[in-house]
Amino acid sequence: MSRAGPQQRQAVRASHSRMIAERIHRAITRMKRSGRHLPKSAMGRAIDYTLTMWPMLTVYLADGRIEIDNNPVENAIRPTAIGKKNWLFIGEAEAGQRSAILFTIIEACRSRGIDPQTYLRDVLTRLPTLTNWQIKDVAPEAWAKAQALTDQRQAA
């Protein structure tokens, strides 16, 4: 279903997932009302947490554009998460924020099929001559579109 459009995904979720989600919600609500689990116990805290987060847990049912999970993001940041202990003291205090910005740019490129090294080489060499108003033109998606137009012109 990953290649299905948002409307089809929403329809499938409405016909299959919504019923299961509602059944789970009723069961958790019954568990809460039963008083069988002390509020401070691990199960009591899990029940309260789930009920509190329920609207956010089920938002994907109402909108087919929303992914059920965030696995692509988790997989993209895994190398950073694994390496962060090794990089804990890689420089001054702002190094972490700078690293996060660079990793975000690199992953934005990868998710759009752009070679990050090619992108960064081009943008970083042009950056000193750009104005603030032109920055939006070198964001990964806009940059890729401009590259495609350039390639088309050169091919013609």
N, C-alpha and C positions, 0 to 999 in steps of 0.2 A: 504494500500500500504506500510505500515511500515515494513512488512516482505519481501517485494520484494527486489530482488537484485539490485545493482547499474544500470545495463544495462536496466532492466525493468523499474525502476524508471525514468531513463533518457528518455526512449521511451515515457512513459506516459506524462512526463512533456513537451516533444517536441510536442506531439500531442494535448495536452490540455492547459497547462499553458503558453507556449511561445506565442500563439496567443493572449491570454488575456493580458499578460505583454506588448506585442507590441502595443496593442490598448490603454492601459493605458499610455504608453510612448508617443504615438502620441497625445493623448488628453492633456497631461501635456505640451508637446512642443507647441501645438497650444495656450494653455492658456498663456504661456510665450511670444509668438510672438504677441499675440493680444494686449498687453500693457494695458489690462483692470485692471490689479492688479499692484499697485505701488510696486517697488522693496523692499521698506522698510516696507511694510505692512506685516501682519502675513501671508496672503496668498502668497504674493510675495516671502517672505523668505521660505515658505514651498515648493513652486514650485522650487526655486533655489536649495534648499537642496536636494530635490528628484532627480532633474536632475544631480546634482553633484554626488550623491550616487548611481545613476542608475546602473553602472557596478557592484557594490558590491551587490546591491539588487537582481540582476538577475543571479549571478554566479551559483546559484543552478540549473539553466536550462541546463547548459553545462556539469555538472558532477553529476551523480546519487548517488555518495558517499556523497555528501554534503546535510545536512539536510536543510529543508526549514526554520526552526526556531531553536532557542536554548532553547526551553522549558525544556528539561531534565536538562540542566545546571542551568537554572533559578530556577527550583524546588529544585535542590540539594543545591544551595547556599541560598535559602530563609531563613532557620533558622539563618544563619550567618548574613544576611542582617537585619533581624528583631532585632536580639540581639545586633547589633553593637553599638547602643546608650548606652545600659546598660554596654557594655564592653569597652567604650571609655577610661576609665582611669584604666585599669586592671594591669598596671605595668609600666615598663620603656618604653623608646621610641621604642625599637626593638620588644616589645610584639606583636604589630600588624603584623609585618612580620612573626614572629614565629607562631602566630595563623593562618595566611594564609597558611603557609607551612603545618601545622598539618591538617587543614581543607581540603587542597588539597589531602593529603595522605589518609585521611579518606574517602573522596568522590571517590578517585581512587579505593579504596578497595570496597566500596559499589557498584560502577558501574560494578565491575567484580565479584560480588557475594561473596566477601571475608568478613568474620567477622573482622571489624577493630580492635577490642580488641585483638583477637587471633593473628592477623598479628603484631600489635604493640608490644605485649608482646614478641613474638618470635624475631622480628627484633631488638628491643631495647636491649634485653639481649645478642644478638650476636654481635651487632654493635661495642662494644669496641675491639673485636678481629678481626674485618674485616679490610682489606686494602682498599685503594681508588679504586683499580681495582675490588674489589668484590662487591661494592655498587650496580652495575647494576644487580647483581644476587639476590638482596633482594628487588628490585622494585616490586610493587604489582603483576604485571602480571607474572614476572619471578618466584616470590615466590610461586604463585598459581600453576604454572606448576611443580615446584619442590615438592610441597606438594602432588600433584596428583600422581607423580612418586613414592614418599615415600609410599603413601597409597596403590598403586598398588603392590609394593614390599612386604608390610606387609600382604596384602590379599593373596598373592601367597604362 
